[in-house]
Amino acid sequence: MSTILRTAGLLVVSNTFMTFAWYAHLRNLSDRKWYVAAVISWSIAFFEYMFQVPANRIGYQALSLGQLKMLQEIITLSVFVPFAILYMKQPPRLDFLWASLCMVGAAYFMFRAA
């Protein structure tokens, strides 16, 4: 499996944990004190880092730091949009499309031959 594909796979898993750590408490723990939500979120974030750190170490072998960050941001948006719509029950918005198109432009500049 290629370095970039392994990196992307690990980042998808990492971002899934990250998205739940950052936002799921808004739906699931809204009746609890903020510090309870924080401790639970920190617990989830531990698993995020268990995938994110190896992903960045593997990815940095084939990608520049800027390219690695851009890959991370694209994956973040790719994980967040379905999470927002399916889990948080947010209505789909055209803004998701426009943000994605901006990411395409950013990826072009970050990955083009310099």
C-alpha angles and dihedrals in degrees: 000000000000122000093241093049092050090048093049092048093051091046091053090055091044092050092049090057091042094052092050091046092051102040116012092081088067088067103028105034104031090120093054130081115272093246091057088054089047094053092047091047091050089051091054091044090059088069090047090059092046087065101029098056095052090043092056093045092050094042094049088064091068106018135057117244091256092050091048091052092048091050088051092052094048090050091046091057091043091055096039099054096057089041092053094047102037104030104026092037093229115160116253111258134196087232088075089059093047091049089050091051090051088053090052089055092046091049090051092056094043096047102036118110108270 
